[in-house]
Amino acid sequence: MRIADLNWKQLEKLLEREDRAVLPVGSTEQHAFLSLATDVILAERVAVEAAEPLGVPVFPVLAYGLTPDFTAYPGTITLRPETFDALLRDVLGGIRLHGFRRVLLVNGHGGNRPAWDPLRAWARAHDLQLRIHDWWAGPKFVDKVRSIDPAASHASWMENFPWTRLAGVAMPRTAKPMIDYAHYRSLDPPGVRAYLEDGSFGGRYQRSDDEIHAIWRAGVEETREFLEGRWDGV
């Protein structure tokens, strides 16, 4: 359930039986022909669908993260690492203050990952059990994607869901060659834009909705397992 659909009295009542909560984190950045909020939309939706059957509350998604490479694309917003770290600590500290002791952070953006080790250390020091799940990189989700089409990447078919598509925007029918990651990492933001052009890292732009829903189910189920599993030693 989303805490956006609760008032404070309902949440206080829920805390009598539940000490788990979910915090989705995304990024606002270019995704080729898809929504600039793709990582935000997916992180929140997978968190809500995973938590709903368990009655675990989901806090509003954090919509901004670390994405300095894409800043030459209009609409991409990046935080400084120290800002991102402080934001996460403040939000998690507030969640813990109200009685939640186990928090699953559901991440939708690969660029956010450098923040995880310091955040885990902070959580241990503040008596908070914190699990971090990069939902799009979970082994079950990745296996399902690869079983359909291993040529999948940023802004390709694996992120092209009905809820990340834009009305009136036609998707290319061709596949884009995969980028050279070593070359990509050597570029500054204007160079990244010149190299990527539309923004996709390669692969087909769209596959059938049956295939898309199959990988989505895998992602939701895997995320739910992180909530249901043992929290000992986190």
C-alpha positions in Angstrom: 0.0 0.0 0.0 1.1 3.5 -0.7 1.3 5.8 2.3 -0.1 8.5 0.0 -3.3 6.6 0.4 -3.2 6.7 4.2 -3.6 9.3 6.8 -1.3 9.5 9.9 -3.8 7.8 12.2 -4.0 4.8 9.8 -0.2 4.6 9.5 0.1 4.7 13.3 -2.3 1.8 13.5 -0.4 -0.1 10.9 2.8 0.3 12.9 1.3 -1.8 15.7 1.7 -4.9 13.5 4.3 -4.0 10.8 7.9 -2.7 11.2 8.8 -3.1 7.5 8.5 -0.3 4.9 9.6 0.3 1.3 11.4 3.3 -0.2 11.6 3.5 -4.0 14.4 5.5 -5.5 14.7 6.5 -9.2 16.2 9.1 -11.4 14.9 11.7 -13.8 16.9 11.3 -17.0 16.7 10.7 -20.7 15.4 7.4 -21.8 15.4 7.8 -25.6 11.7 7.6 -26.7 10.4 6.7 -23.3 9.4 8.9 -20.4 12.1 11.0 -18.7 10.7 9.6 -15.5 11.1 5.9 -16.5 13.3 5.0 -13.6 10.9 6.8 -11.2 7.8 5.1 -12.6 9.3 1.6 -12.6 10.8 1.8 -9.1 7.6 3.0 -7.5 5.3 0.6 -9.4 7.4 -2.5 -8.8 7.6 -1.6 -5.1 3.9 -1.0 -4.8 2.9 -4.2 -6.6 5.4 -6.3 -4.6 4.4 -4.9 -1.2 0.6 -4.7 -1.7 -0.2 -8.4 -0.9 1.9 -8.2 2.2 0.3 -5.0 3.6 3.7 -3.3 3.7 3.6 0.5 3.3 5.5 2.1 0.4 6.8 5.7 0.8 6.7 8.2 -2.1 9.5 7.6 -4.6 12.6 9.8 -4.6 12.6 11.1 -8.1 16.2 12.4 -8.4 19.5 10.5 -8.3 23.0 10.4 -9.7 23.1 10.8 -13.5 25.8 13.2 -14.5 26.5 11.5 -17.8 23.2 12.5 -19.3 23.0 16.2 -18.4 23.4 17.3 -22.0 19.9 15.9 -22.6 17.1 18.4 -21.6 15.1 17.2 -18.6 17.9 15.2 -17.0 18.5 16.3 -13.4 21.4 15.0 -11.4 22.1 15.5 -7.7 25.6 15.9 -6.2 26.7 12.7 -4.4 26.8 14.5 -1.1 23.3 15.8 -1.7 22.0 12.4 -2.6 23.6 10.8 0.5 22.2 13.5 2.8 18.7 13.1 1.3 18.7 9.3 1.7 19.9 9.6 5.3 17.3 12.2 6.2 14.4 10.2 4.7 15.5 6.9 6.2 16.1 8.6 9.5 12.6 9.9 9.4 11.2 6.5 8.6 13.0 4.9 11.5 11.9 7.7 13.9 8.3 6.6 13.5 9.0 3.0 14.3 9.9 1.2 11.1 13.0 -1.0 11.8 13.3 -2.8 8.4 13.4 -0.9 5.2 13.7 -2.2 1.6 15.1 0.4 -0.7 14.0 -0.4 -4.2 16.3 1.2 -6.7 15.5 1.9 -10.4 18.7 3.5 -11.6 22.2 2.0 -11.9 23.9 5.4 -11.4 22.7 5.4 -7.8 24.7 2.4 -6.8 27.9 4.1 -5.6 25.8 5.5 -2.7 24.9 2.1 -1.3 27.9 1.0 0.7 28.1 4.3 2.7 24.3 4.1 3.2 24.5 0.5 4.6 27.2 1.6 7.0 25.0 4.5 8.2 22.0 2.2 8.6 24.0 -0.2 10.8 25.2 2.6 13.0 21.6 3.8 13.4 20.0 0.4 14.2 18.1 0.2 11.0 17.9 -3.0 9.0 18.3 -1.9 5.4 18.0 -4.0 2.3 18.8 -2.5 -1.1 17.4 -4.1 -4.2 18.4 -2.9 -7.7 15.2 -4.5 -9.0 16.2 -4.4 -12.7 19.5 -6.2 -11.9 18.0 -9.1 -9.8 19.1 -12.5 -11.0 15.6 -13.8 -11.7 14.6 -10.7 -13.6 17.9 -10.7 -15.6 17.5 -14.4 -16.4 14.0 -13.8 -17.7 15.2 -10.9 -19.9 18.0 -12.9 -21.3 15.7 -15.8 -22.1 13.7 -13.5 -24.3 16.5 -11.3 -25.8 20.0 -10.8 -24.4 20.3 -7.6 -26.4 18.7 -5.4 -23.7 20.0 -2.2 -22.2 19.2 1.4 -21.1 16.1 2.7 -22.9 15.7 -0.5 -24.9 12.7 -2.9 -24.9 13.4 -4.0 -21.3 12.3 -0.6 -20.0 9.5 -0.2 -22.6 6.3 -0.9 -20.6 2.8 0.4 -21.3 3.4 2.7 -18.3 6.7 4.2 -19.5 5.5 4.8 -23.1 4.4 8.2 -24.3 1.2 9.0 -26.2 1.8 9.9 -29.8 5.5 8.8 -29.8 6.3 6.1 -32.3 9.0 3.6 -31.5 11.6 2.6 -34.1 11.0 -0.9 -35.5 14.7 -1.6 -36.0 17.3 -2.7 -33.4 20.2 -0.4 -32.5 23.7 -1.8 -32.3 25.0 -2.1 -28.7 27.3 0.7 -27.6 31.0 0.4 -26.8 30.9 0.8 -23.0 34.6 1.5 -22.7 34.3 4.4 -25.2 31.1 5.6 -23.5 32.8 5.9 -20.1 35.6 8.1 -21.6 33.1 10.8 -22.8 31.9 14.0 -21.2 28.2 14.8 -21.2 28.2 16.5 -24.7 30.2 13.6 -26.0 27.8 11.1 -24.5 24.9 12.8 -26.3 26.8 12.9 -29.6 27.7 9.3 -29.3 24.3 7.9 -28.1 22.2 10.3 -30.3 18.7 9.1 -29.3 19.9 7.9 -25.9 19.4 4.2 -26.1 22.4 1.9 -25.3 21.3 -0.6 -27.9 19.0 -3.5 -28.7 15.4 -3.5 -29.9 13.2 -0.6 -28.8 10.1 -2.6 -28.3 8.9 -6.2 -28.0 5.5 -7.8 -27.5 3.4 -6.9 -24.5 3.3 -10.6 -23.6 7.1 -10.6 -23.2 7.1 -7.3 -21.4 4.5 -8.5 -18.9 6.5 -11.7 -18.3 9.6 -9.9 -17.3 7.5 -7.5 -15.2 6.0 -10.4 -13.2 9.5 -11.7 -12.6 10.6 -8.3 -11.3 7.6 -8.0 -9.0 8.0 -11.5 -7.6 11.7 -11.1 -7.0 11.2 -7.8 -5.2 8.5 -9.4 -3.0 11.0 -12.1 -2.0 13.3 -9.4 -0.6 10.5 -8.3 1.6 9.4 -11.7 2.7 12.9 -13.3 3.3 14.9 -13.4 6.4 16.3 -10.1 7.6 18.9 -11.6 10.0 22.4 -10.2 9.5 21.4 -7.4 7.2 
